[in-house]
Amino acid sequence: MTTLRDVLDLPILADAQVMAGNSGLDRLVRLVHVVDIPDITHWISPQMLLMTTGYSQFCWTTIIAELDALKLSGMMVALGPYIQEIPDEALSEADRLGFPIIALPWSLPFVRISEAVHQLVIQEQLAVLSNIDRLQTRMVRAAVQSRSLTELCRELSSLLGCIVDIMDGEGNSLLKTAVPMKHFTQFPIQTFRVHTYFLRVAVYKPLESWQTHVFEYMALVIGLWVLREQVAARTEAQLQSSVLDRALNGDVINDTGLVERAKLIGFHMHRRHHLLVVSLLRAGSCKSPQGFERLSQIEDQLRKSLLRDWKVLTTISHDNIVVVMPENPSLNLNSLNAKLDSVFGQYPCLVAVFSDPVDTPELQQTFRTVLRTIPQSPTHRVIELNALLFPRLIAEVPVEMMSTLVKLTWGRVADPVLRLTLQVLVENHGSRSESAQALKIHRNTLRYRLQQLEQILEHKLDASYVWELSFMFRWIQSQRKSGLYQL
C-alpha cells in the first residue's frame, strides 16, 4: 500500500522538506485533502494526508496530538504569507509521536500535489487488486490440484508467506499435524457440517483490509475444497452401500450398471472377498442404546484404520457395520486385530467376525451365517467365522454320521499325493492358483490331479463341494486332536 515515504519520492515533491516525525514516514496514505479552517477535526479521516497554508492559524500546541490521535498520515504545510515557520514545540511533539510534518514551497500548487498523489494511490490500489486476483487464481488452482487438506494448506501458506491451519469447532486441527500458533486470526469456513470450521492464520500485527479480503477468500476456497471432499465421500459411501446391499442380497451380479459402478470403487465381481461384520451389542453391560450416529463414527474409524493397508468397502445394516475387503496375503486375523485394537479400546461393546475369502455369489450366505454367530461371539477382538462355526457344528453332528461321510469322501483318496493336493485346495478355499503356488507345481499339473480327484470322488470340485470337504477335514482334525478318530 502507498506510504508517505512513497509520496515523498514523487518528482513533484522534490523540494519538500521533512521538518519532524521521520519515524512515521511509513504511515499509509489513502487520500490527500486541503483543510484551512480552525475546526479541522471534523474534516479529516484516518490515512489522510493533510495539506494546509496555515491560514486558519492552528493552535500548534494541541493540534499535532489531535491529528495523530485521528490516525492522519501526516501534515504538509506551505510556508509563505500565513505561516513562515512551524513552532519548535509543534516539531518536538511531532518527533515524539512520529507524526510527519513536511514543509512545501509556496509556489507549488496543491492541486498538482493532489493529482500526483491520487494517481500514485490509484496505481498502488490497482496493483493490489491485480495481486489479489493473481493470488485468488493461484489459490483456486491449488485447491484443484491438492490431494489432501495438508497439501492445500502448505500451498496456500507458500503463496502468502504465512502459516495457516484448519480447525474444527472444538479447536482440533484437521491437518495431518497441527500447526502451533501463539498469535493468530481466524476466519469461518462454512461446510455441510452443523458446526463451522475455521481458517487460522498466524499473525503478529493487525491485518490490512486487502489481507483480510485475501484470507476471507482463502477460507472460501478451503470451504469449497472441503465441500467437494464431503460430497465425494457421501457419494462414494452411498455407492458402497448400494453395491454391498445388493451383494448381500445376492443379486449384484445381475445388474450390469451396478457391476460397472462397483468397479469404480474397487469392487470386482470376479475377485474373492473377506467379510468383516462389526456389531454393537445391546445386552448386559452394553445395553445402553447406541444411535446411528455412533455407528457412523465407528464406521469412519474402521475405514481410517483399514484403508492404510487394504481396500475396503463398508455399509451399515441395522446394528452392524459390514466391511468387504479383497483377498490379500497380508490380510489375516492377527493383522486385522492389530489394526483395530484402538477401535476396540474405545468401543468395548463391539463384536467382530471375520470370514475366509469367498466368491461374490457366496457373500449373501456368508453374511447370514455371520449374523447367526454374532450372539455367541466375544467382545474386544476379531474372531474368525470358522472358529465360531465349526466347533458348534461339529459338536452337533453325530460321530457315526460324520464317519460315514468322511469314508465316502476323504476315505476314497488313498494316494498320498492326491490327498495332499486335496488338503491344500481346501486350505486355500478352492483357489487353483494359490493351491498350485503352495504345492509348487504347474497349474496344468494341478488341473490333472483335480481331474483325478473328481473321478475318485465322483463329484465336481466346485465351491460348495470344497466347502463340504473343508468341513469334513476340520472334523477330522478335531477328532485327531481328541484321539477319537483316525482316517
PLY file of the C-alpha trace (Angstrom):
ply
format ascii 1.0
element vertex 487
property float x
property float y
property float z
element edge 486
property int vertex1
property int vertex2
end_header
0.00 0.00 0.00
1.09 3.63 -0.59
3.10 5.13 2.26
4.14 8.71 2.97
7.66 7.73 2.03
6.37 6.69 -1.42
4.58 10.05 -1.76
7.77 12.00 -0.97
9.55 10.11 -3.77
7.26 11.75 -6.34
9.17 14.20 -8.61
6.71 16.97 -7.85
7.74 16.86 -4.18
11.45 17.07 -4.85
11.64 20.36 -2.92
9.53 19.19 0.02
11.34 19.02 3.36
10.54 16.75 6.31
10.64 19.04 9.34
9.72 16.44 12.01
8.32 12.96 12.59
10.74 11.00 10.39
9.87 7.78 12.23
6.33 7.97 10.84
7.14 8.07 7.14
5.82 4.52 6.69
2.28 5.61 7.56
-0.25 4.63 4.87
-1.75 7.29 2.60
-5.28 6.74 1.24
-6.11 10.26 0.06
-4.97 13.90 0.13
-7.17 16.78 1.31
-6.78 20.53 1.85
-8.16 21.96 5.12
-7.70 25.60 6.11
-10.37 26.15 8.76
-9.97 26.27 12.56
-12.30 23.33 13.36
-10.11 20.90 11.44
-11.02 17.60 13.15
-14.47 17.36 11.50
-12.93 17.33 8.01
-10.31 14.67 8.27
-10.23 10.84 8.34
-7.65 8.10 9.00
-4.83 7.63 6.47
-5.45 11.08 5.01
-2.54 13.35 4.12
-3.46 16.90 5.20
-2.32 19.96 3.21
-2.69 23.48 4.64
-1.45 27.04 4.08
-1.78 27.85 7.80
-4.45 30.44 7.04
-6.65 29.35 9.94
-3.89 29.92 12.48
-3.91 26.48 14.16
-3.28 26.11 17.87
0.04 24.34 17.33
0.44 23.33 20.98
-2.51 20.90 20.72
-3.19 20.25 17.03
-0.38 17.73 16.49
-1.60 15.35 19.23
-5.21 15.68 17.98
-4.24 14.85 14.39
-2.10 11.92 15.47
-4.96 10.53 17.57
-7.17 10.66 14.45
-4.54 8.49 12.64
-3.68 11.05 10.00
-0.87 10.11 7.62
0.89 13.43 8.11
0.69 17.17 7.51
2.05 19.25 4.61
2.40 22.98 5.32
3.00 25.54 2.53
5.37 28.08 4.08
4.50 31.58 2.94
2.37 34.62 3.84
0.31 32.89 6.53
3.00 30.89 8.28
6.72 31.44 7.82
7.84 28.72 10.23
6.47 25.93 12.32
6.80 26.43 16.09
9.51 24.42 17.83
7.05 22.95 20.34
4.98 21.53 17.44
8.06 20.00 15.85
9.11 18.45 19.17
5.64 16.96 19.68
5.66 15.61 16.12
9.03 13.94 16.68
7.77 12.40 19.91
4.65 10.97 18.23
6.28 10.06 14.92
3.82 12.38 13.15
5.41 13.67 9.93
5.35 17.44 9.27
6.50 18.40 5.78
7.28 21.91 4.55
6.27 22.80 0.97
7.39 25.76 -1.12
4.64 28.38 -1.52
4.90 28.28 -5.29
3.86 24.62 -5.51
0.09 24.33 -6.27
-1.82 21.96 -4.02
-3.90 20.72 -6.98
-0.80 19.33 -8.69
0.21 17.56 -5.48
-3.30 16.07 -5.06
-3.34 14.87 -8.65
0.08 13.21 -8.39
-0.62 11.57 -5.01
-4.06 10.27 -6.03
-2.61 8.83 -9.24
0.02 7.05 -7.15
-2.60 5.71 -4.71
-4.82 4.50 -7.58
-1.87 2.79 -9.27
-0.96 1.12 -6.00
-4.56 0.01 -5.46
-4.72 -1.38 -9.00
-1.50 -3.28 -8.30
-3.01 -4.62 -5.07
-6.19 -5.67 -6.88
-4.11 -7.32 -9.60
-2.09 -9.12 -6.93
-5.29 -10.21 -5.15
-6.67 -11.51 -8.44
-3.43 -13.41 -9.10
-3.47 -14.87 -5.57
-7.12 -15.90 -5.90
-6.42 -17.64 -9.21
-3.45 -19.49 -7.72
-5.47 -20.44 -4.64
-8.19 -21.96 -6.82
-5.55 -23.82 -8.84
-4.00 -25.15 -5.62
-7.44 -26.35 -4.45
-7.98 -28.21 -7.72
-4.56 -29.87 -7.68
-4.19 -30.66 -3.95
-4.90 -34.23 -2.88
-5.18 -33.52 0.83
-6.07 -30.67 3.16
-2.50 -30.64 4.48
-1.13 -30.28 0.94
-3.62 -27.48 0.19
-2.66 -25.55 3.33
1.02 -25.98 2.51
0.43 -24.47 -0.94
-1.64 -21.59 0.47
0.98 -20.88 3.13
3.64 -20.70 0.41
1.53 -18.28 -1.65
1.03 -15.76 1.15
4.15 -16.38 3.20
2.24 -17.15 6.38
1.36 -20.19 8.47
-2.22 -21.47 8.27
-4.18 -24.29 9.88
-7.75 -25.61 9.70
-9.58 -26.14 12.98
-12.92 -27.69 13.87
-15.42 -26.15 16.27
-13.64 -27.72 19.25
-10.22 -26.35 18.34
-8.81 -29.57 16.87
-6.68 -29.37 13.73
-7.98 -31.15 10.63
-4.47 -31.40 9.18
-2.22 -34.43 9.48
-0.08 -32.50 12.00
-1.39 -29.49 13.91
0.46 -26.19 13.39
1.36 -24.45 16.68
0.46 -20.73 16.78
0.85 -18.22 19.58
-0.85 -15.28 17.84
-3.46 -15.83 15.18
-6.61 -14.56 13.49
-9.28 -16.96 12.33
-11.95 -16.86 9.62
-15.07 -19.08 9.49
-15.35 -21.84 6.87
-18.87 -22.96 6.00
-19.49 -26.62 5.06
-22.21 -29.26 5.29
-21.36 -29.85 8.94
-23.54 -28.44 11.69
-20.51 -26.82 13.30
-18.22 -24.45 11.44
-14.57 -25.00 10.61
-12.08 -22.16 10.91
-9.09 -20.98 8.91
-6.47 -19.98 11.46
-3.71 -17.62 10.29
-0.56 -16.84 12.28
-0.30 -13.03 12.52
1.75 -10.69 14.67
0.11 -7.36 13.75
-3.35 -6.21 12.63
-4.25 -7.22 9.09
-4.76 -4.63 6.39
-8.09 -4.60 4.59
-6.72 -6.27 1.45
-5.12 -9.01 3.56
-8.43 -9.63 5.31
-10.09 -9.89 1.90
-7.49 -12.43 0.72
-7.85 -14.59 3.83
-11.65 -14.49 3.59
-11.31 -15.70 0.01
-8.86 -18.39 1.19
-11.46 -19.54 3.72
-13.99 -19.73 0.86
-11.59 -21.79 -1.28
-10.88 -24.17 1.61
-14.60 -24.44 2.30
-15.27 -25.39 -1.32
-12.45 -27.97 -1.17
-13.92 -29.49 2.00
-17.40 -29.46 0.47
-16.06 -31.25 -2.60
-14.46 -33.91 -0.42
-17.63 -34.25 1.66
-19.75 -34.67 -1.47
-17.27 -37.20 -2.87
-17.23 -39.10 0.43
-21.03 -39.10 0.62
-21.37 -40.19 -2.99
-18.84 -42.99 -2.53
-20.49 -44.05 0.73
-23.88 -44.18 -0.98
-22.42 -46.14 -3.89
-20.67 -48.52 -1.49
-23.90 -49.07 0.42
-25.79 -49.67 -2.81
-23.22 -52.17 -4.09
-22.82 -54.01 -0.80
-26.54 -54.10 -0.02
-27.19 -55.70 -3.40
-24.25 -58.10 -2.94
-25.51 -59.14 0.50
-28.93 -59.75 -1.06
-27.38 -61.96 -3.72
-28.40 -60.02 -6.84
-25.50 -57.64 -7.53
-24.12 -59.69 -10.42
-27.43 -59.39 -12.28
-27.28 -55.58 -12.58
-24.85 -54.56 -15.34
-24.84 -50.88 -14.39
-24.17 -51.66 -10.75
-21.35 -54.04 -11.69
-19.68 -51.24 -13.65
-20.17 -48.66 -10.87
-18.82 -51.19 -8.37
-15.57 -51.36 -10.31
-15.14 -47.60 -9.89
-14.88 -48.08 -6.12
-12.68 -51.18 -6.34
-15.24 -53.98 -6.02
-14.68 -56.55 -8.77
-17.12 -59.43 -9.08
-14.52 -61.97 -10.16
-12.39 -61.48 -7.04
-12.75 -63.26 -3.73
-13.51 -61.10 -0.72
-13.28 -61.34 3.05
-16.34 -60.31 5.02
-15.90 -58.47 8.31
-19.04 -57.75 10.33
-18.70 -55.43 13.33
-21.72 -55.25 15.61
-22.73 -53.19 18.65
-24.06 -55.32 21.48
-27.19 -54.19 23.34
-27.19 -56.62 26.25
-25.63 -56.89 29.70
-23.22 -54.05 30.41
-23.69 -52.90 26.79
-27.47 -52.48 26.99
-27.41 -48.68 26.69
-28.84 -47.65 23.28
-26.38 -46.71 20.53
-27.70 -44.50 17.74
-26.95 -44.46 14.03
-24.60 -41.52 14.57
-22.39 -43.68 16.83
-22.36 -46.44 14.20
-21.28 -43.88 11.59
-18.45 -42.73 13.83
-17.25 -46.30 14.30
-17.54 -46.91 10.55
-15.33 -43.85 9.89
-12.71 -45.10 12.35
-12.78 -48.60 10.87
-12.23 -47.19 7.38
-9.35 -44.98 8.53
-7.66 -47.90 10.31
-8.09 -50.39 7.46
-7.57 -48.14 4.43
-3.91 -47.60 5.31
-3.09 -51.08 4.05
-6.15 -52.58 2.34
-9.03 -51.66 0.08
-12.32 -51.67 1.95
-15.99 -51.13 1.20
-18.40 -50.50 4.05
-22.10 -50.19 4.73
-24.35 -50.14 7.78
-27.09 -52.74 8.19
-29.18 -52.35 11.36
-26.70 -52.58 14.25
-23.93 -53.98 12.05
-21.11 -52.38 10.12
-20.36 -54.61 7.13
-16.88 -54.43 5.66
-15.85 -56.20 2.45
-12.14 -56.48 1.62
-10.48 -58.11 -1.42
-8.36 -61.16 -0.66
-4.83 -60.05 0.23
-1.80 -62.06 1.50
-1.23 -59.52 4.31
-4.85 -59.67 5.48
-5.28 -62.16 8.29
-6.70 -62.39 11.79
-3.55 -61.14 13.52
-3.02 -58.14 11.25
-6.70 -57.25 11.49
-6.72 -57.33 15.29
-3.57 -55.20 15.38
-5.22 -52.58 13.17
-8.46 -52.48 15.14
-7.03 -52.66 18.65
-7.54 -48.91 19.25
-11.13 -49.08 17.96
-11.98 -51.93 20.36
-10.33 -49.98 23.16
-12.60 -47.02 22.51
-15.75 -49.11 21.98
-15.60 -52.15 24.32
-19.09 -53.34 23.30
-18.05 -54.24 19.78
-18.20 -57.77 18.36
-16.38 -58.55 15.11
-16.48 -61.70 12.97
-14.12 -62.23 10.03
-14.69 -64.75 7.25
-12.37 -66.58 4.90
-12.34 -65.17 1.35
-15.43 -66.16 -0.64
-16.68 -65.59 -4.17
-19.16 -62.77 -4.75
-22.21 -65.07 -5.04
-21.35 -66.53 -1.61
-21.34 -63.18 0.20
-25.07 -63.39 0.90
-24.93 -66.78 2.60
-21.71 -65.89 4.43
-23.29 -62.72 5.79
-26.31 -64.65 7.05
-24.05 -67.20 8.71
-22.04 -64.44 10.39
-25.19 -62.82 11.76
-26.16 -66.13 13.38
-22.80 -66.36 15.12
-22.75 -62.77 16.44
-24.60 -63.55 19.71
-22.01 -66.23 20.59
-19.01 -64.03 19.75
-16.73 -62.50 22.40
-16.04 -58.76 22.52
-12.76 -56.78 22.31
-11.31 -58.62 19.30
-11.96 -60.02 15.86
-12.93 -63.69 15.73
-12.70 -65.96 12.68
-16.03 -67.22 11.45
-14.70 -70.77 11.23
-13.56 -70.61 14.84
-17.18 -69.98 15.83
-18.94 -72.08 13.21
-17.12 -75.39 13.04
-16.89 -76.23 16.76
-20.63 -75.60 17.06
-21.49 -77.71 14.01
-19.06 -80.49 14.86
-20.47 -80.75 18.35
-24.00 -81.14 17.00
-23.27 -83.73 14.23
-23.27 -87.40 15.37
-19.85 -89.06 15.07
-21.35 -92.05 13.22
-22.80 -89.78 10.51
-19.56 -87.82 10.09
-17.52 -91.03 9.96
-19.67 -92.31 7.11
-19.37 -89.03 5.20
-15.60 -88.95 5.65
-15.23 -92.54 4.41
-17.25 -91.66 1.30
-15.07 -88.63 0.56
-11.62 -88.37 2.12
-11.53 -92.11 2.74
-11.63 -92.78 -1.01
-8.42 -90.78 -1.64
-5.70 -93.33 -0.88
-2.92 -91.78 -2.94
-0.86 -89.54 -0.59
-0.06 -87.06 -3.40
-3.71 -86.63 -4.31
-4.72 -86.41 -0.64
-2.13 -83.63 -0.08
-3.42 -81.86 -3.19
-6.99 -82.02 -1.90
-5.90 -80.78 1.52
-4.06 -77.78 0.03
-7.07 -76.99 -2.18
-9.32 -76.99 0.89
-6.91 -74.85 2.92
-6.80 -72.30 0.09
-10.60 -72.19 -0.11
-10.73 -73.73 -3.57
-8.32 -71.26 -5.21
-6.50 -73.08 -8.03
-3.73 -70.50 -8.46
-2.90 -70.35 -4.74
-3.02 -74.13 -4.43
-0.59 -74.57 -7.34
1.69 -71.97 -5.80
1.54 -73.65 -2.37
2.28 -77.08 -3.89
4.98 -75.58 -6.14
3.57 -77.26 -9.22
2.39 -76.03 -12.61
-1.30 -75.20 -13.00
-1.62 -77.91 -15.65
-0.27 -80.45 -13.18
-2.79 -79.28 -10.60
-5.59 -79.45 -13.17
-4.66 -83.08 -13.96
-4.64 -84.05 -10.27
-8.02 -82.37 -9.68
-9.49 -84.29 -12.60
-8.26 -87.49 -10.96
-9.80 -86.44 -7.64
-13.16 -85.65 -9.30
-13.16 -89.13 -10.84
-12.39 -90.73 -7.48
-14.94 -88.64 -5.56
-17.49 -88.79 -8.36
-18.25 -85.11 -7.83
-17.13 -81.83 -9.38
-14.81 -79.82 -7.12
-16.93 -76.64 -7.18
-17.12 -74.05 -4.38
-19.95 -75.70 -2.44
-18.34 -79.17 -2.53
-14.95 -77.78 -1.50
-16.72 -76.19 1.49
-18.20 -79.56 2.42
-14.80 -81.21 2.14
-13.35 -78.38 4.25
-15.93 -79.00 6.94
-15.10 -82.74 6.94
-11.38 -82.03 7.02
-11.81 -79.78 10.08
-13.87 -82.50 11.72
-11.06 -84.99 11.04
-8.54 -82.58 12.60
-10.70 -82.04 15.69
-11.15 -85.79 16.14
-7.42 -86.43 15.76
-6.68 -83.91 18.50
-9.09 -85.69 20.84
-7.80 -89.13 19.75
-11.31 -90.29 18.81
-10.85 -90.88 15.10
-8.15 -91.95 12.70
-8.65 -91.91 8.94
0 1
1 2
2 3
3 4
4 5
5 6
6 7
7 8
8 9
9 10
10 11
11 12
12 13
13 14
14 15
15 16
16 17
17 18
18 19
19 20
20 21
21 22
22 23
23 24
24 25
25 26
26 27
27 28
28 29
29 30
30 31
31 32
32 33
33 34
34 35
35 36
36 37
37 38
38 39
39 40
40 41
41 42
42 43
43 44
44 45
45 46
46 47
47 48
48 49
49 50
50 51
51 52
52 53
53 54
54 55
55 56
56 57
57 58
58 59
59 60
60 61
61 62
62 63
63 64
64 65
65 66
66 67
67 68
68 69
69 70
70 71
71 72
72 73
73 74
74 75
75 76
76 77
77 78
78 79
79 80
80 81
81 82
82 83
83 84
84 85
85 86
86 87
87 88
88 89
89 90
90 91
91 92
92 93
93 94
94 95
95 96
96 97
97 98
98 99
99 100
100 101
101 102
102 103
103 104
104 105
105 106
106 107
107 108
108 109
109 110
110 111
111 112
112 113
113 114
114 115
115 116
116 117
117 118
118 119
119 120
120 121
121 122
122 123
123 124
124 125
125 126
126 127
127 128
128 129
129 130
130 131
131 132
132 133
133 134
134 135
135 136
136 137
137 138
138 139
139 140
140 141
141 142
142 143
143 144
144 145
145 146
146 147
147 148
148 149
149 150
150 151
151 152
152 153
153 154
154 155
155 156
156 157
157 158
158 159
159 160
160 161
161 162
162 163
163 164
164 165
165 166
166 167
167 168
168 169
169 170
170 171
171 172
172 173
173 174
174 175
175 176
176 177
177 178
178 179
179 180
180 181
181 182
182 183
183 184
184 185
185 186
186 187
187 188
188 189
189 190
190 191
191 192
192 193
193 194
194 195
195 196
196 197
197 198
198 199
199 200
200 201
201 202
202 203
203 204
204 205
205 206
206 207
207 208
208 209
209 210
210 211
211 212
212 213
213 214
214 215
215 216
216 217
217 218
218 219
219 220
220 221
221 222
222 223
223 224
224 225
225 226
226 227
227 228
228 229
229 230
230 231
231 232
232 233
233 234
234 235
235 236
236 237
237 238
238 239
239 240
240 241
241 242
242 243
243 244
244 245
245 246
246 247
247 248
248 249
249 250
250 251
251 252
252 253
253 254
254 255
255 256
256 257
257 258
258 259
259 260
260 261
261 262
262 263
263 264
264 265
265 266
266 267
267 268
268 269
269 270
270 271
271 272
272 273
273 274
274 275
275 276
276 277
277 278
278 279
279 280
280 281
281 282
282 283
283 284
284 285
285 286
286 287
287 288
288 289
289 290
290 291
291 292
292 293
293 294
294 295
295 296
296 297
297 298
298 299
299 300
300 301
301 302
302 303
303 304
304 305
305 306
306 307
307 308
308 309
309 310
310 311
311 312
312 313
313 314
314 315
315 316
316 317
317 318
318 319
319 320
320 321
321 322
322 323
323 324
324 325
325 326
326 327
327 328
328 329
329 330
330 331
331 332
332 333
333 334
334 335
335 336
336 337
337 338
338 339
339 340
340 341
341 342
342 343
343 344
344 345
345 346
346 347
347 348
348 349
349 350
350 351
351 352
352 353
353 354
354 355
355 356
356 357
357 358
358 359
359 360
360 361
361 362
362 363
363 364
364 365
365 366
366 367
367 368
368 369
369 370
370 371
371 372
372 373
373 374
374 375
375 376
376 377
377 378
378 379
379 380
380 381
381 382
382 383
383 384
384 385
385 386
386 387
387 388
388 389
389 390
390 391
391 392
392 393
393 394
394 395
395 396
396 397
397 398
398 399
399 400
400 401
401 402
402 403
403 404
404 405
405 406
406 407
407 408
408 409
409 410
410 411
411 412
412 413
413 414
414 415
415 416
416 417
417 418
418 419
419 420
420 421
421 422
422 423
423 424
424 425
425 426
426 427
427 428
428 429
429 430
430 431
431 432
432 433
433 434
434 435
435 436
436 437
437 438
438 439
439 440
440 441
441 442
442 443
443 444
444 445
445 446
446 447
447 448
448 449
449 450
450 451
451 452
452 453
453 454
454 455
455 456
456 457
457 458
458 459
459 460
460 461
461 462
462 463
463 464
464 465
465 466
466 467
467 468
468 469
469 470
470 471
471 472
472 473
473 474
474 475
475 476
476 477
477 478
478 479
479 480
480 481
481 482
482 483
483 484
484 485
485 486
